[in-house]
Amino acid sequence: MPGPSANKLDYTLVALADPKRRAILRRLAQGEARVTELAAPFDVSLNAISKHIKLLERAGLVQRRRTGREHVLQFEPEPLGGVQDWITKQTAFWQSSLEAMDDLLRREDKADKKIAEVQS
């Protein structure tokens, strides 16, 4: 069963999967903003944006604080490090697997050429 770090990675990847959530993160990377400011560029309800923000919060990509009646959000980049680590590990795994497959195919090609030479 996946552990807490796997769940965190899953939450982060789900959060990053939607273009609206990525746009919200791009905006927050420029500085903190109120929820209403984040919702302004989108042609969806404030409730819909709130749901997007909750997914970003669950992933740890956004932190919320209340200032009076307003909710102010800021970007938290730390979970992106987990995604980057996962991508790096996957890249290394596939690179080594592909290199091993390439080596095997090259050896088979050499063996096939030797057999063809012997048969001719």
C-alpha positions in Angstrom: 0.0 0.0 0.0 1.4 3.5 -0.9 2.7 5.5 2.0 2.2 9.1 2.9 4.8 10.4 0.4 3.1 8.5 -2.4 -0.2 10.1 -1.5 1.4 13.5 -1.4 2.9 12.9 -4.9 -0.6 11.8 -6.1 -2.2 14.9 -4.7 0.4 17.1 -6.3 0.1 15.4 -9.7 -3.7 15.7 -9.6 -3.4 19.3 -8.6 -1.1 20.0 -11.5 -3.2 18.2 -14.0 -5.7 21.0 -14.5 -4.9 24.1 -16.6 -6.9 26.4 -14.3 -5.0 25.2 -11.2 -1.7 25.7 -13.1 -2.8 29.2 -14.0 -3.6 29.9 -10.3 -0.2 28.7 -9.3 1.5 30.8 -12.0 -0.3 33.8 -10.6 0.6 33.0 -7.0 4.2 32.5 -8.0 4.2 36.3 -8.6 3.0 37.0 -5.1 0.1 36.3 -2.7 -3.5 37.0 -3.7 -7.0 37.0 -2.5 -9.3 34.3 -3.7 -11.5 36.8 -5.5 -8.4 38.1 -7.4 -7.5 34.6 -8.4 -11.1 33.9 -9.6 -11.4 37.1 -11.7 -9.7 35.9 -14.9 -11.9 32.7 -15.1 -15.3 32.4 -16.5 -16.5 30.1 -13.7 -18.1 30.6 -10.4 -16.2 31.6 -7.2 -17.4 28.2 -5.8 -15.6 26.4 -8.7 -12.4 28.3 -8.1 -12.7 27.5 -4.4 -12.8 23.8 -5.3 -9.7 24.2 -7.4 -7.9 26.0 -4.5 -8.9 23.2 -2.1 -7.2 20.7 -4.4 -4.1 22.9 -4.5 -4.2 23.2 -0.7 -4.6 19.4 -0.2 -1.4 19.0 -2.3 0.4 21.5 -0.2 1.0 23.8 -3.1 -1.0 26.7 -1.7 -1.3 28.0 1.8 -4.3 30.1 3.0 -4.5 32.7 5.7 -7.5 34.7 6.8 -7.3 38.5 7.0 -10.6 39.6 8.4 -13.2 38.2 5.9 -10.7 37.7 3.1 -8.7 34.7 2.3 -5.2 35.3 1.1 -3.3 32.6 -0.6 0.4 32.1 -1.3 2.3 29.6 -3.4 4.3 26.8 -1.6 6.7 25.2 -4.1 8.0 22.4 -1.8 5.7 19.7 -3.2 7.1 20.4 -6.7 10.4 19.0 -5.4 8.8 15.6 -4.8 7.5 15.6 -8.4 10.9 16.5 -9.7 12.5 13.7 -7.6 10.0 11.2 -9.0 10.6 12.4 -12.6 14.3 12.1 -12.1 14.0 8.6 -10.7 11.7 7.6 -13.6 14.1 9.1 -16.1 17.0 7.2 -14.7 15.1 3.9 -14.6 14.0 4.2 -18.2 17.3 5.5 -19.4 19.1 2.5 -17.9 16.4 0.1 -19.2 16.6 1.5 -22.7 20.4 1.3 -22.7 20.3 -2.3 -21.6 17.8 -3.1 -24.3 20.0 -1.3 -26.9 23.0 -3.3 -25.8 21.0 -6.6 -26.1 19.8 -5.7 -29.5 23.3 -4.8 -30.7 24.7 -8.1 -29.4 21.8 -10.0 -31.2 22.6 -8.1 -34.4 26.3 -9.0 -34.2 25.3 -12.7 -33.6 22.9 -12.6 -36.5 25.6 -11.2 -38.8 28.1 -13.9 -37.7 25.5 -16.6 -38.4 24.8 -15.1 -41.8 28.5 -15.0 -42.6 29.0 -18.6 -41.6 26.0 -19.7 -43.7 27.2 -17.9 -46.9 
